[in-house]
Amino acid sequence: MTEHYLDQSATTRPSEAALRALNDAPWGNPSSVHRIGLEAAACLKEARAAVGKTLGMGRVTRDRLIFTSCGTESNNIALLGTAAAKKRDPDNPGVVILSAGEHPSLENPAQALEKRGYRILRVPTAGGVLDLDYLRNALKSVSAPVIFAGFMLVNNETGAVYDVKSAAALVRAKFPDAVIHCDAVQGYLKLKKSGFSPYALGVDTMTLSGHKVHAVRGAGALFVSENAVKRKNIVPVMPGGGQEWGLRSGTENLPAIASFAAAASEGFAALEDRLSATASLRALLSDGIARLAEEVPEVGLNVPAGELQPGIASVRLPGIRSETMLNFLSGRGVYISAGSACSAAAKKKSAALAAFGLRDDEADSVIRVSFDHTNTEEDVRAFLEGLDAGVRSLQRKR
């Protein structure tokens, strides 16, 4: 059976360049001062510079690029490290702002802070658009300082691209000492170069993940601006040996980091061609869904009202549970998801789809199709054929 992988937002197959870098990476500890350790340290330095270049970083010792194990760890360091950085009023420690429907790696630590007295302010994202008027008005009325504002660049379930630049500017104008963070995991190397630059967006910290861009799993990164470093706005949440400027102690996973750097460099060099290929597949998918909707009107796309990342498609089903359709398609060798891989494993209701504006019963009949330059028209057509067959077959069984 031919297989068609359309779950690129969950993880990606490592590229040949990424696998070569993995195998060629020195095995020594970058903190050791003998020859083998120095070779590893040189490799780590090169990898840091390579990933930094894709963000527009000139030097990685002023603005810093911290290697972590994954995007989840990077988000936790950014948020919890900010909360722990300063002495806070225990009765009114501060305000944390998030876009509604954030990834669990920011939402869940925010809930932990909420139990400790922090106020969490969630900016609505109905229709896939960050409500800047709501944010503007909320900033005027907060009774405690905003210490952290986190806005995801691309929603991992709907593909909506949020106006992080405008949101960051609003927070910065009212609370210049706040750490402004962007989870760019689903936007990094999937938008135009200026679209995922921390400098263009005006953020202090930014999260990246290697396995979303065709590196092996095990390496993520956190950009930290020079201003945030100088103001000591973030402190370590896991004390240890002091690696990564003390912000992420633990021996660096050099093979995974080298793989990340190779995939990042490869993706950055070929970005325009890759974006064009993804856009073409999106057009094919949209046309196919539209044709099916002529016969089954309940089928459709949850299309963001603003900008979108074309490699993520949120597809509505006619009263068929997403898990049921997922299993039907899997039986045909077509692999998609029912939403975020993190949330799907826990079988939780989708906060992202709720924030988008869907009722629980509607969200329960949504699947996510995600693809990139490594996919083909054959993959998309196989999905469309499977979707058509599944809708007709599963509707009859209801």
N, C-alpha and C positions, 0 to 999 in steps of 0.2 A: 504494500500500500504506500502510495506517495504521501509524504507528510508536508504540511504547510503550517509553518510556525508564525503566528500573528499575535504574539504576546511579548513584543519587544519592550514594552514599558515595565514588564516584570523583571526581565533580564535578557541579555543579548549573548549570542554565540561569540566567544573570543576570536578576534581576527588572527590571521597567520602572523602578522607583525607582533601582535600582543603576546602570542604564544612563544615566539622566538625570544622576545625580551624576557619573558618569564624564565625560560630555560637558560638564557645566557647571563642572568643576573648573578653577581658574586654571592657566595653563600656566607661570607663573613658578617660579623656584627659591625654596623657602621660606627658604633661607639668605641670599638677597640682601636688602639693606636699603633698596632703593628701593620705590616704590609697588607695582610689579608683584610684587616679592618679598614685600612685607608682606601683600598680598592672599592670596598662596599660603600664607604662614605662618598667617594667620588661619583659612584653610580647614583646614589641618593641625591646628590647635589644636581646632577644632570637631569634626573627625573623631575625634581622640583622646578628647575628652570623651564623644562619643556612644558609642563602643565601650566606654570605661571604665564608662559608666553601666550597660551590660548586665551587667557583672561586679560591680556594687555599689560601684564606686570613687567615693569622695567627691571626692578631688583626685588628679590624675594627675602631680603633681610630688613627692609623698611616696612612695606606692606608684607605680610607674611602668609605663606601657604603651609598649612599644617596638614600632614598626612595622618589619616585616621583609618579605621577598619571599614567604614561604610558611611552612607549618608545619615543613617540614624544616629550614629555616634557624633558626627559633626553637628547635627541639629541640637543634640543634648548638650554638647560642650558650649555651643553658642548661647543657648537659653539659660541653662543652669549655671554656667560659668559667669554670666552677667548677673544673675540674681545673687550669687555668692560674692561678687567682687567688692561691694561697698557695704558699709554699716547701714542697716535699714531700721526704720522705726517699726518695731514689732507689731504695733497696732495698725499701722498704715504703711506697709513696706513698699508699695508702688503698684504701677499699672503695667500689664503686659498686653500688647495689642497683637492679634492674629487675624489673618483672613479666615472667614468662616469656611469650614470644610477642609482645614489643613490636614496634612499627612499626620498619622498617629505619632510619628517621631517628634513632632512639635506639640501637637494637641495633648498628648498624654503627660509629658513633663509639665505642660502649662496647668493641667488639672491638678498635678501634685503641688504646684506652687499655690494654686487657688486654695487648697486645704490649709496652707500656711499663712493665709491672710492676704495674698496678692489678689488684686482685682484683674480679671481677664476680660478684655473688651474684644469682641469678635466682629469684624467688619463684614457686613452682608456681601454675598457674591451671587445674587440672584441672576439667572441667565448667563452666568459665567463672567460677570463684570464686577470688579471691585467698586463698591459704593463709596466714592470719594466724598460725596456730600455728607454721608453719615459720618465718615471719619473726620471731616472738617468740623462738624458740629460737636462730635464727641470730644475732640481735643480741646474745645473751648470750655467744656463742663467738667473735666476730670478733676478730682479733688486731691489726687496724689500724683507725684511725678511719674511720667512714662519712662520706664527703664529699658524697655525692649519692645521692638515692633518687628514682627516677622510676617513676610508676605511671600507666598510661594510664587515662582515665576510662571509655571505652567501647572494647571491642575492635572493630577495624574490619572483622573478618571474621565474627565470631559475634554481635556486638551485646551481648555480656556487659558489664554495668556493674560495675566493680570498686569495692570498698569503700575508696576512696582515703582517706577521712577517718580510718578506724581505722588503716590502715597508716601514715599520716602521723603520727598520735599516738604509735604505737609507736616509730617512728624518733626523733621529737622528744624523747621521754622519755629515751632512752639517749644520743642524739647531738644535743644542742640546736644545734650549729653546722653541722649538715649542711644542704645545700640540698635541699629537698623539692619535687619537680617533678611536674606533671601535664600530660600530653598530652591536652588536652580537645577535640581536633579533631572527633571523632565524637560528642561529647556536648554541645558548645556549641550552644545554641538548639534542642536536641533532647531535653532533659530539663527537668524543672521548674526554675524560676529558682534555687532553692537548690541544685540538683543540680550546677550548673557554676560556682558562686561560689568563687573561691579562698579567701575568708574562711571560708565554711562548711566547706570541705574542709581548711583549715589548711595550705595549701601556700605555698611561697615564690615559685615561678615556675609559669606556666601558658601553654601554647601554644594559639593559635587560628589558623584559616585562613579567609580570606574566601570562597574559591570553593566551600567546602563549605556555605555558607549563602546562596547565590544572589547573590554578588558576582562581578565579573570576576576572572580569575586575575591574580596579581601582588602580592597583599598578604596578609600574615599578621601576627600580633602575638605578643608575649611580655610577659606580666605579670611584674613583678619587685617583690617586697614591699619596703617601707621598711627592714625589718630586714636583708634581704639587701644592700641598697644601703649601709646604714650599716656593716655588717660587711665590706664590700668582698669579698663572697663570689663575685662574678662579674666578670671582666675581659673586655675586647674580644678577640675572636679574629680580627678583621679590622681592623687599625688604618687610619685614614684621616682624613677631615676632621672627625670628632667629632660627626656628626649623631646624633640619638636618644640624647642623654646620653653619647655616646662608645661605646655598646654595639653600635651597628650603623651604622658609617660608610657614607656613600654618599648621594647625593641621593635623597630620598624619592620614591617612585612615587605622586605625589599623586592622579592620576586613579583608580588602583586603590584607594588608601586611601579616597578619598571614596566610591567605590562600595561598599567594605567597610562603611563607617560607615552608609551609607543602608540597605544590606541588613540590618545588625545592628539598627538602630533599628526597621526595619519588622518584623523577625522577633520582636524582644523585645516589641513592642506587641501582636502577634497570637499570642503563644506558646501560650496555652491552647487557642485554636481550632485551631492547627496540630497540637498534640500530640493533640488529640481526633480530628482527621481521620486522622492517621497510625495511631492505635490502631485505628480502624475498619477501615482497609485491612489491618492485621495480622490482625485477626480473620477477615476474608474469606479471606486467604491461608492461614491456619492451618486453617480449615474445609475449604478445597479440597484441601490437602495430605492431610488426614486421610481424606477421601473416596477419594482416589487410592490411599492406603496400604491401604485395605480390599481392593483388587484387586491391588496390587503392594506387598506388605509392606516391601520393601527401600527404598521411598521414604519420606522423613520429614524432620523438622527437627532440627537440632542445637540444642536449646533449653538455654540456660544454666540451671544449677541455682538461681541467685540472680536478681537484678534484670536486666532486659534493656531495651535501647533498641529499641522495637518496629519502627523503620524499617529494621532490618538483619535479614535472615533467611538462615540457613545451611541449604541444602537438600541432603540426601543423595540420590544416584542409585543405581540398581541395577546397579552394575558398569559404568556408562557413564562414560567419561572426561569430566571437566568441560568441557574445551575442545571436545569433540565436541558436547555439548549446547549449549554457547554458540553454536557456529556454526549448529546446527540452528535455534535460536530466532532468531538474527540474520536468518536467511533468511526468517523469518516477521514480521520487523519488531519483534521483542521483544529488547530490549537489557539484558543482565545481565552479570555478571562471574564469573570463576573465583576470586575472592578480591581481595586488595589490588591496586589498579592498579599500584602500584610493584613488587610482587613478580611479578605476572602477566607484566609486560613482560620480566622476566628469566627467566621460566619456572623459578623456584625452588620447592622444596617449601615448603609453608606452615608456618612456625614457629608461627603462631597456632593452627592446627588441631592440630598436634602437641602443643602445650601444653594444648589443650582435652582431648586424650586419644585422638585418632584415629590409627590406623596410616597409613603412607604410602599404601597402596593405597586405604584409605577416604577419605583427604584428596584423592586424585586423582579422586574421584567426587563432589565437593562443588561446588556453585555458590552464589554470593551474589546475593541479590535485595535491592536497597535502594531505598526509596521515601520520599516525604514528602507534605506537604499539596498539592503541585502535581500529584500523581498522582491517578488516578481509579479507580473500581471497574472500569471497562472495561480499564484497564491490567492490573490484577491478574487479571481473568478471561482476558485474552489470554495472560498468562503461564501460567495454569493449563491452559488449552486446549493451548497449545504444549508444555508439560511432558508432559501426558498423551499427546499425539501423538508426541512425541519418545521417551518411554519405550517405547511400543509399537513404534515403527518401528526405533529403534536397537537394542533388545534382539533383534529378529528378525535383525538383521545381524551380531550378535556370533558 
